[in-house]
Amino acid sequence: MVHMNKEEADKSQERSDGALLSAWSDGEVAAFTELVRRHEAGLIRHARALLGVCGGSEDVVQDSLLKLARGGLVMPVDVTGDPEAERRVLSAWLHKVVRNGCMDMIKTEGRRRARERAAAAPETAPERAPEVELEDTQGTVRAAIAALPMEQREVLTLRLFEEKSYRDIAEVTGKKVGTIGWLISDGLKALAVHLGPILGESGQTNMNIRTTSGGA
């Protein structure tokens, strides 16, 4: 772990993602530490939405950050100097790399499980998913999302927790904006069935407003 003094931390936090990436390429370790601090949590949420209970989310995210550290992204000239545009470009790149890593892991895990099923005795009972302890409403929402199909899990996680626009989600997933809207709509309907008794009508209304406003 890299330790920064207060002056170094304040300096890093004031700079844009593009400036930090440039500083890292010049050998400033603290700059990359700040980039990890800004993006790691959201990337782990995305990976967990795709991988579910099979695990490996942190490993996929670490591999993705390592690719960034090795110069995997060069900030486009047309966004350099625009902090929001730099953040959007870097975030989209990282989420794409994480998504690709998760898909590779899902394929590998699927092949492994297929081999295990073929070798297992017929009477072998399937493994039960670990129970999730829910301490608050956000935990309840995450648990309900985890029970949805993978495509719905992914887009709802990016929309609800990462607050990405429909366009950003489409860029990360490679799906059309209309498809993103459809997946979010169907996902919310499924969530309403599970969360209605917990959140109540006002909670569902707030979720719908947050999810659909500014989506395009």
N, C-alpha and C positions, 0 to 999 in steps of 0.2 A: 504493500500500500504506500502511495506517495503522500507525504505530509507537506502541507503548505502553511506558511505563516499567514497572518491576517492580511498583510499587504499584498502577498501573492494571490490570495483567494479573492480579495476585492478587485484586483486588477483583472483577473480572469473572468469574473462575473460581469464585469462592465463591457466586455468585448463580444462581438457577434460570433456566430458559429463559424463564419468564413474566416474571420480574423484569428480565431482559436485554431482552426485547421491549418492556416498558414503558419502560425507560431509553432505548432507541433512539427510541421515539416522542417522548421528551422532548428528543431531540437529542444523546444521548451516542453518538458514533461508535464508541468502543471496545466498547460493548455489542454492537453488530451484528457487529463483528469477531470477538468471542468466539463468537457464534452460528454464524457461518460456520465457524470452527475446529472446532466440535463436530460439525457435520452435513455439511459439504461432501464429505468422503471417502466416506461411506456413500452419498450421493446419486449421486456419480460411478460407484460400483460398480453401483448399480441401473441407471443410464442405460446403462452399457456392456453390462450383461446383456441389455438390450432392443435396443440398436442394433447390437451386434456390431461387425463390421469396417467398417460404413458410416460410423462416426465421428460427431462432433458432440455427444458426451456432455457435454463441458465447457461447450459453448454452451448446451445445454438446462439444465444445472444453474445456470449463471450467470443465465439468464433467470428461473428459478424463485426464486432468491435475490433477484433484483431485484423480483419480485412481492411477496415477503415484506417487503422494504425499503420498498415503497410502501404498506404497510398492508394487504396481502392477507389477513392472519389477525388476528382479534381473539380473544384467549384467552378461552374460556368462563368465566363466573363460577364455575361449579360445580367447576372444577379449580384455580382460582387459589389459590395458597398450598400446593399439593401438588406438590413438585418432580418426582416421578416421573410424575404424571398430566400435568403441563405438558409434560414432555419427550415423552411418548407422543403427545399431541395435536399438538405442533409437528412431530414427526418424521413422523407420519401425513400431515399436511397437505402437508409438503414433498415426501414421496415420491409423493403423488397428483399434485401439480403436475408433478413430473418425469416421471411415467408418462404424463400427458396430453401433455406436450411431446414425449416420445419417439414416442408413437403418431402425432402430427401429422407428425413428421419422417419416420417410416416410410412414411406414406401419400404424402407429397411425394416421397420418394426412389423409391418404387415407381412412381409416375407418370413420374418422370424416366427411370428405367431402361427402362420400357416404351417410351417415345418413342425412346430410344437403340437398343433392340433392333429396333424397327421400321425405323429408318434405317440400321442397320448392315448390312454385306455378310454374306451367309450363311456365308462361310468365316471370319469373324472369330472368333477363339478367345476363350472367356470368360476374364475376369481371374482370376488365382489370388489367393487370400487370402494376406496376408503371413504368413510363418512366425513362430511364437512361440517365443522363446527361454525355456526353462524352467530356472530356477536353483534352485528348491527345490520341496518338496512342495506348498505352497500355490499356487505358480504352475502346477504340474501339474494341480491340482484345478480352478483357474480355466480353464485351457485346455480341460480335458475338459468343463466346464460350458458353455463357449462353443460347443461342437459340438452341444449339445442343441437341441431345438425351443425357440422363444422363451418359451413359457409355463413350461416346466420351468426354463429358465435363470433367469427372473425369480424364481420362488418359492424355488429353491435358493440363489440369491444372497442374498435377503432372510433366509432361514433360517440358512444356514451362516456367512455373513460379517457380517450385520447382527444376527444372533441375535434376530430378531423371532419372536413367538409365531404360531401358526396364526391366531389371531384378528386380530392386527395385520396379517398378510399379507392376510387376507380383506378387512380394512377398506381397505387400500391398493389392492388389485386389483379389488375389487368382486365377487370370487368367493366361493362358499360355503366354509365351513371344511372340509367334507367333500371338496370339489373340491381344495382346497389340499393336504390329506393325500394324495389320490390322485396329484396331480402330483408331490409330493415323493417318494412311494413309487416311482413309475415312473421318475423322474429318478435316484434312487439306484440302481435296478437297472441303468439304462443306464451310470451312472458306474462301477459295479462291474466291468462288462465291460472298460472302458478302464483302470481304476486298480488292478485286482486284482494284476497282476504287480508294480506299483510300491509300493503301500501294504502289500500282504500282508493276511492275514486279520485281524490285530489292528487295522490301520489302518481297514479297512472296518467292523469292529465299533464302533470309537470314533466313526466318522462317523455310523453308524446311531443310536447312543445319543444323541449330541449333537443329531441332527436330530429325533428322535421324542420325547425327554423334554420334558415340559411343553408339548407342542405345542398342546393345546386351550386 
